[in-house]
């Protein structure tokens, strides 16, 4: 399971999934990220942050932030 941050790596605006474009888009500066979080266009310096995940006892656990 892959969990990506919904914050653009440019200025932390919230990205939204656009199924017709098969991409996450940022309304602030027309940035686009692919399904795996990779930068497709715009000013973002890095891909979307990916959180560490684990399936435990039928539930999804994720680690957000540092240790």
C-alpha positions in Angstrom: 0.0 0.0 0.0 1.4 3.4 -1.0 0.3 6.5 0.9 1.3 9.9 -0.4 1.1 13.3 1.2 -1.6 15.6 -0.2 0.7 18.6 0.1 2.6 20.0 -2.9 6.3 20.1 -2.4 6.5 23.6 -3.9 4.5 25.7 -1.3 2.4 23.0 0.5 -0.8 23.7 -1.3 -3.2 20.7 -1.2 -3.1 18.5 -4.3 -6.2 16.6 -5.6 -6.5 13.5 -7.7 -7.8 14.1 -11.2 -8.8 10.8 -12.8 -9.3 12.3 -16.2 -5.6 13.4 -16.2 -4.3 10.4 -14.2 -2.5 12.8 -12.0 -2.5 14.7 -8.8 -2.8 18.4 -9.5 -2.0 21.5 -7.5 -4.3 24.5 -8.1 -1.8 27.1 -6.9 0.9 26.9 -9.6 -0.4 24.2 -12.1 1.9 21.5 -10.7 1.2 17.9 -11.6 2.3 14.7 -10.0 1.9 11.2 -11.4 0.2 8.3 -9.7 3.4 7.3 -7.9 4.0 10.9 -6.7 6.6 11.8 -9.3 6.7 15.4 -10.6 5.2 15.6 -14.0 5.2 19.4 -14.5 5.4 22.7 -12.7 7.7 24.2 -10.0 7.8 21.4 -7.3 11.4 20.5 -6.4 10.6 17.0 -5.2 8.0 14.2 -5.6 5.1 14.0 -3.1 6.2 12.6 0.2 5.5 8.9 0.7 4.7 7.7 4.2 5.9 4.4 5.6 3.0 1.9 5.9 2.4 -1.4 7.5 -0.6 -3.8 7.5 -1.1 -5.0 11.0 -4.0 -7.2 12.2 -6.1 -6.3 9.2 -5.5 -2.5 9.7 -3.3 0.0 7.8 -0.8 1.8 10.0 1.3 4.7 8.7 4.1 6.7 10.1 3.8 10.4 9.5 6.8 12.6 10.2 9.9 11.6 12.0 10.6 8.7 14.3 
